[in-house]
Amino acid sequence: MTHSDAARAAIAAAHRLSDTLAPMRFAPPVSHVYDPLSYAWPVHQAYLARYAATPKRVVFLGMNPGPFGMAQTGVPFGEIASVRDWLGLSGEVAKPARENPKRPVEGFACTRSEVSGRRLWGLFRERFGTAEAFAREHFVANYCPLAFFDGGRNLTPDKLPAAEAAPLMAACDAHLVELVEALQPEWVIGIGAWAEQRAAAALAGRALRIGRVLHPSPASPAANRGWSPAATAQLVALGVWPA
């Protein structure tokens, strides 16, 4: 698979996932659903074109978009300063079809900073210096591209009822398989236990290794005690990174 083929496959897979999820409906308490693969597509496509252009040794897998991260920028863990200043991506971000007044989409004009994304991309910046050096062997993806809200509250996909979750997971599993086939990683590292579980289920029987790191969410007391050294230690212990 040539470089451009990998990106082309990733872009096509993301399109298919967004199209598959578009007709899905979610009952209360879900009040709003955002698909940044739709309204922030130009930035997401640019992310894939630049950073999924070559096979990777490691794919990091998050759960789903944060309201001040990927929901604003279209980039996984897309804290605005990290996306704009380190990854070097920007662009027009449209509005979702039905905007949540408590969680407006302001794109790169959003003044809130997503802590999880700041921690994740901050670690990669500290360790690798440039985004290009990081991307030689690593890529960051999200398992589910949809953000769910109960009014002003963020709902994660693991909280959905089984009847709604099943078709969503089936589509996201299929997309993850396509992404792995495009990038051919040795490792898939779940960012948090749930992402690791989804990767293990979707990729069962494949010749790759699955592990996890602590989620960088500020809701995690362990992450707040020093996420960057904790995650680094986990990756070294797994053998993903050298000591």
Contacts in CASP RR format, 6 or more apart in sequence:
PFRMAT RR
TARGET T0000
AUTHOR 0000-0000-0000
METHOD contacts of the structure
MODEL  1
MTHSDAARAAIAAAHRLSDTLAPMRFAPPVSHVYDPLSYAWPVHQAYLAR
YAATPKRVVFLGMNPGPFGMAQTGVPFGEIASVRDWLGLSGEVAKPAREN
PKRPVEGFACTRSEVSGRRLWGLFRERFGTAEAFAREHFVANYCPLAFFD
GGRNLTPDKLPAAEAAPLMAACDAHLVELVEALQPEWVIGIGAWAEQRAA
AALAGRALRIGRVLHPSPASPAANRGWSPAATAQLVALGVWPA
1 9 0 8 1.000
1 55 0 8 1.000
1 182 0 8 1.000
1 184 0 8 1.000
3 53 0 8 1.000
3 54 0 8 1.000
4 53 0 8 1.000
5 182 0 8 1.000
6 52 0 8 1.000
6 53 0 8 1.000
6 54 0 8 1.000
6 55 0 8 1.000
6 182 0 8 1.000
6 183 0 8 1.000
7 48 0 8 1.000
7 49 0 8 1.000
7 50 0 8 1.000
7 52 0 8 1.000
7 53 0 8 1.000
9 178 0 8 1.000
9 181 0 8 1.000
9 182 0 8 1.000
10 48 0 8 1.000
10 52 0 8 1.000
10 178 0 8 1.000
10 179 0 8 1.000
10 182 0 8 1.000
10 183 0 8 1.000
11 45 0 8 1.000
11 48 0 8 1.000
11 49 0 8 1.000
11 52 0 8 1.000
13 175 0 8 1.000
13 178 0 8 1.000
13 179 0 8 1.000
13 182 0 8 1.000
14 37 0 8 1.000
14 44 0 8 1.000
14 45 0 8 1.000
14 48 0 8 1.000
14 145 0 8 1.000
14 175 0 8 1.000
15 37 0 8 1.000
16 175 0 8 1.000
16 178 0 8 1.000
17 37 0 8 1.000
17 145 0 8 1.000
17 171 0 8 1.000
17 172 0 8 1.000
17 174 0 8 1.000
17 175 0 8 1.000
18 35 0 8 1.000
18 37 0 8 1.000
18 38 0 8 1.000
18 41 0 8 1.000
18 145 0 8 1.000
20 171 0 8 1.000
21 35 0 8 1.000
21 145 0 8 1.000
21 146 0 8 1.000
21 168 0 8 1.000
21 171 0 8 1.000
22 35 0 8 1.000
22 38 0 8 1.000
24 164 0 8 1.000
24 167 0 8 1.000
24 168 0 8 1.000
26 33 0 8 1.000
26 148 0 8 1.000
26 160 0 8 1.000
26 164 0 8 1.000
27 161 0 8 1.000
27 164 0 8 1.000
28 150 0 8 1.000
29 150 0 8 1.000
29 155 0 8 1.000
30 148 0 8 1.000
30 149 0 8 1.000
30 150 0 8 1.000
30 155 0 8 1.000
30 160 0 8 1.000
31 100 0 8 1.000
31 149 0 8 1.000
31 150 0 8 1.000
31 151 0 8 1.000
32 96 0 8 1.000
32 98 0 8 1.000
32 99 0 8 1.000
32 100 0 8 1.000
32 103 0 8 1.000
32 148 0 8 1.000
32 149 0 8 1.000
32 151 0 8 1.000
33 146 0 8 1.000
33 147 0 8 1.000
33 148 0 8 1.000
33 149 0 8 1.000
34 65 0 8 1.000
34 71 0 8 1.000
34 96 0 8 1.000
34 100 0 8 1.000
34 103 0 8 1.000
34 105 0 8 1.000
34 146 0 8 1.000
34 147 0 8 1.000
34 149 0 8 1.000
35 96 0 8 1.000
35 145 0 8 1.000
35 146 0 8 1.000
36 44 0 8 1.000
36 65 0 8 1.000
36 70 0 8 1.000
36 71 0 8 1.000
36 72 0 8 1.000
36 73 0 8 1.000
36 74 0 8 1.000
36 93 0 8 1.000
36 145 0 8 1.000
36 147 0 8 1.000
37 44 0 8 1.000
37 74 0 8 1.000
37 145 0 8 1.000
38 96 0 8 1.000
38 97 0 8 1.000
39 93 0 8 1.000
39 94 0 8 1.000
39 95 0 8 1.000
39 96 0 8 1.000
39 97 0 8 1.000
39 105 0 8 1.000
40 70 0 8 1.000
40 72 0 8 1.000
40 73 0 8 1.000
40 74 0 8 1.000
40 93 0 8 1.000
40 94 0 8 1.000
40 107 0 8 1.000
42 91 0 8 1.000
42 92 0 8 1.000
43 73 0 8 1.000
43 74 0 8 1.000
43 75 0 8 1.000
43 83 0 8 1.000
43 89 0 8 1.000
43 90 0 8 1.000
43 91 0 8 1.000
43 93 0 8 1.000
44 74 0 8 1.000
44 75 0 8 1.000
46 89 0 8 1.000
46 91 0 8 1.000
47 74 0 8 1.000
47 75 0 8 1.000
47 87 0 8 1.000
47 89 0 8 1.000
50 87 0 8 1.000
50 89 0 8 1.000
50 135 0 8 1.000
51 87 0 8 1.000
51 131 0 8 1.000
51 135 0 8 1.000
51 139 0 8 1.000
52 139 0 8 1.000
52 179 0 8 1.000
52 182 0 8 1.000
52 183 0 8 1.000
54 135 0 8 1.000
54 136 0 8 1.000
55 183 0 8 1.000
55 184 0 8 1.000
55 185 0 8 1.000
56 135 0 8 1.000
56 137 0 8 1.000
56 138 0 8 1.000
56 139 0 8 1.000
56 183 0 8 1.000
56 184 0 8 1.000
56 185 0 8 1.000
57 137 0 8 1.000
57 138 0 8 1.000
57 185 0 8 1.000
57 186 0 8 1.000
57 187 0 8 1.000
58 137 0 8 1.000
58 138 0 8 1.000
58 139 0 8 1.000
58 185 0 8 1.000
58 186 0 8 1.000
58 187 0 8 1.000
58 188 0 8 1.000
58 189 0 8 1.000
58 240 0 8 1.000
59 138 0 8 1.000
59 139 0 8 1.000
59 140 0 8 1.000
59 141 0 8 1.000
59 179 0 8 1.000
59 180 0 8 1.000
59 183 0 8 1.000
59 185 0 8 1.000
59 187 0 8 1.000
59 188 0 8 1.000
59 189 0 8 1.000
60 120 0 8 1.000
60 138 0 8 1.000
60 139 0 8 1.000
60 140 0 8 1.000
60 141 0 8 1.000
60 189 0 8 1.000
60 190 0 8 1.000
60 191 0 8 1.000
60 213 0 8 1.000
61 141 0 8 1.000
61 142 0 8 1.000
61 143 0 8 1.000
61 176 0 8 1.000
61 188 0 8 1.000
61 189 0 8 1.000
61 190 0 8 1.000
61 191 0 8 1.000
61 195 0 8 1.000
61 196 0 8 1.000
61 198 0 8 1.000
61 199 0 8 1.000
62 76 0 8 1.000
62 77 0 8 1.000
62 140 0 8 1.000
62 141 0 8 1.000
62 142 0 8 1.000
62 143 0 8 1.000
62 190 0 8 1.000
62 191 0 8 1.000
62 192 0 8 1.000
62 195 0 8 1.000
63 142 0 8 1.000
63 143 0 8 1.000
63 144 0 8 1.000
63 156 0 8 1.000
63 157 0 8 1.000
63 158 0 8 1.000
63 191 0 8 1.000
63 192 0 8 1.000
63 194 0 8 1.000
63 195 0 8 1.000
63 215 0 8 1.000
64 70 0 8 1.000
64 142 0 8 1.000
64 143 0 8 1.000
64 144 0 8 1.000
64 145 0 8 1.000
64 146 0 8 1.000
64 147 0 8 1.000
64 148 0 8 1.000
64 156 0 8 1.000
64 157 0 8 1.000
65 71 0 8 1.000
65 74 0 8 1.000
65 76 0 8 1.000
65 142 0 8 1.000
65 145 0 8 1.000
65 146 0 8 1.000
65 147 0 8 1.000
66 114 0 8 1.000
66 116 0 8 1.000
66 147 0 8 1.000
66 154 0 8 1.000
67 103 0 8 1.000
67 114 0 8 1.000
67 147 0 8 1.000
67 149 0 8 1.000
67 154 0 8 1.000
68 79 0 8 1.000
68 80 0 8 1.000
68 110 0 8 1.000
68 112 0 8 1.000
68 113 0 8 1.000
68 114 0 8 1.000
69 75 0 8 1.000
69 77 0 8 1.000
69 78 0 8 1.000
69 79 0 8 1.000
69 80 0 8 1.000
69 114 0 8 1.000
69 117 0 8 1.000
70 76 0 8 1.000
70 77 0 8 1.000
70 78 0 8 1.000
70 142 0 8 1.000
70 145 0 8 1.000
70 147 0 8 1.000
71 103 0 8 1.000
71 105 0 8 1.000
71 147 0 8 1.000
72 78 0 8 1.000
72 80 0 8 1.000
72 93 0 8 1.000
72 105 0 8 1.000
72 106 0 8 1.000
72 107 0 8 1.000
72 108 0 8 1.000
72 110 0 8 1.000
73 79 0 8 1.000
73 80 0 8 1.000
73 83 0 8 1.000
73 89 0 8 1.000
73 93 0 8 1.000
73 107 0 8 1.000
73 108 0 8 1.000
74 93 0 8 1.000
75 83 0 8 1.000
75 87 0 8 1.000
75 89 0 8 1.000
76 140 0 8 1.000
76 141 0 8 1.000
76 142 0 8 1.000
77 114 0 8 1.000
77 116 0 8 1.000
77 117 0 8 1.000
77 120 0 8 1.000
77 121 0 8 1.000
77 140 0 8 1.000
77 142 0 8 1.000
77 191 0 8 1.000
78 114 0 8 1.000
78 117 0 8 1.000
78 121 0 8 1.000
79 113 0 8 1.000
79 114 0 8 1.000
79 115 0 8 1.000
79 116 0 8 1.000
79 117 0 8 1.000
79 118 0 8 1.000
79 121 0 8 1.000
80 107 0 8 1.000
80 108 0 8 1.000
80 110 0 8 1.000
80 113 0 8 1.000
80 114 0 8 1.000
81 113 0 8 1.000
81 118 0 8 1.000
82 117 0 8 1.000
82 118 0 8 1.000
82 121 0 8 1.000
82 122 0 8 1.000
82 125 0 8 1.000
83 89 0 8 1.000
83 90 0 8 1.000
83 108 0 8 1.000
83 121 0 8 1.000
84 90 0 8 1.000
84 108 0 8 1.000
86 121 0 8 1.000
86 122 0 8 1.000
86 125 0 8 1.000
86 131 0 8 1.000
87 121 0 8 1.000
87 131 0 8 1.000
88 131 0 8 1.000
90 108 0 8 1.000
91 108 0 8 1.000
93 105 0 8 1.000
93 106 0 8 1.000
93 107 0 8 1.000
93 108 0 8 1.000
94 105 0 8 1.000
95 105 0 8 1.000
96 105 0 8 1.000
99 105 0 8 1.000
100 149 0 8 1.000
100 151 0 8 1.000
100 152 0 8 1.000
102 149 0 8 1.000
102 151 0 8 1.000
102 152 0 8 1.000
103 149 0 8 1.000
103 151 0 8 1.000
103 152 0 8 1.000
115 216 0 8 1.000
115 217 0 8 1.000
115 218 0 8 1.000
116 215 0 8 1.000
116 216 0 8 1.000
116 217 0 8 1.000
116 218 0 8 1.000
117 216 0 8 1.000
119 216 0 8 1.000
119 223 0 8 1.000
119 227 0 8 1.000
119 228 0 8 1.000
120 140 0 8 1.000
120 191 0 8 1.000
120 216 0 8 1.000
122 228 0 8 1.000
123 227 0 8 1.000
123 228 0 8 1.000
123 231 0 8 1.000
123 232 0 8 1.000
124 131 0 8 1.000
124 134 0 8 1.000
124 138 0 8 1.000
125 131 0 8 1.000
125 134 0 8 1.000
126 228 0 8 1.000
127 134 0 8 1.000
127 232 0 8 1.000
127 241 0 8 1.000
128 134 0 8 1.000
139 183 0 8 1.000
139 185 0 8 1.000
141 176 0 8 1.000
141 179 0 8 1.000
143 157 0 8 1.000
143 172 0 8 1.000
143 176 0 8 1.000
143 195 0 8 1.000
143 198 0 8 1.000
143 199 0 8 1.000
144 157 0 8 1.000
144 168 0 8 1.000
144 172 0 8 1.000
145 172 0 8 1.000
146 157 0 8 1.000
146 168 0 8 1.000
147 154 0 8 1.000
148 154 0 8 1.000
148 155 0 8 1.000
148 156 0 8 1.000
148 157 0 8 1.000
148 160 0 8 1.000
149 155 0 8 1.000
156 194 0 8 1.000
157 165 0 8 1.000
157 168 0 8 1.000
157 169 0 8 1.000
158 165 0 8 1.000
158 194 0 8 1.000
160 168 0 8 1.000
169 198 0 8 1.000
172 198 0 8 1.000
172 202 0 8 1.000
173 198 0 8 1.000
173 201 0 8 1.000
173 202 0 8 1.000
174 202 0 8 1.000
176 198 0 8 1.000
176 199 0 8 1.000
176 202 0 8 1.000
176 203 0 8 1.000
177 202 0 8 1.000
177 203 0 8 1.000
180 188 0 8 1.000
180 203 0 8 1.000
180 206 0 8 1.000
180 208 0 8 1.000
185 208 0 8 1.000
186 208 0 8 1.000
186 209 0 8 1.000
187 208 0 8 1.000
187 209 0 8 1.000
187 210 0 8 1.000
187 211 0 8 1.000
187 238 0 8 1.000
187 240 0 8 1.000
188 199 0 8 1.000
188 203 0 8 1.000
188 208 0 8 1.000
188 209 0 8 1.000
188 210 0 8 1.000
188 211 0 8 1.000
189 196 0 8 1.000
189 210 0 8 1.000
189 211 0 8 1.000
189 212 0 8 1.000
189 213 0 8 1.000
189 235 0 8 1.000
189 238 0 8 1.000
189 240 0 8 1.000
190 196 0 8 1.000
190 199 0 8 1.000
190 210 0 8 1.000
190 211 0 8 1.000
190 212 0 8 1.000
190 213 0 8 1.000
191 212 0 8 1.000
191 213 0 8 1.000
191 215 0 8 1.000
191 216 0 8 1.000
192 212 0 8 1.000
192 213 0 8 1.000
192 214 0 8 1.000
192 215 0 8 1.000
193 212 0 8 1.000
193 215 0 8 1.000
195 212 0 8 1.000
196 210 0 8 1.000
196 211 0 8 1.000
196 212 0 8 1.000
199 210 0 8 1.000
199 211 0 8 1.000
200 210 0 8 1.000
203 210 0 8 1.000
211 238 0 8 1.000
212 234 0 8 1.000
213 230 0 8 1.000
213 231 0 8 1.000
213 234 0 8 1.000
213 235 0 8 1.000
214 220 0 8 1.000
214 222 0 8 1.000
214 223 0 8 1.000
214 227 0 8 1.000
214 230 0 8 1.000
214 231 0 8 1.000
214 234 0 8 1.000
215 223 0 8 1.000
216 223 0 8 1.000
216 227 0 8 1.000
216 231 0 8 1.000
217 223 0 8 1.000
218 224 0 8 1.000
220 227 0 8 1.000
222 230 0 8 1.000
223 230 0 8 1.000
232 241 0 8 1.000
235 241 0 8 1.000
236 242 0 8 1.000
236 243 0 8 1.000
END
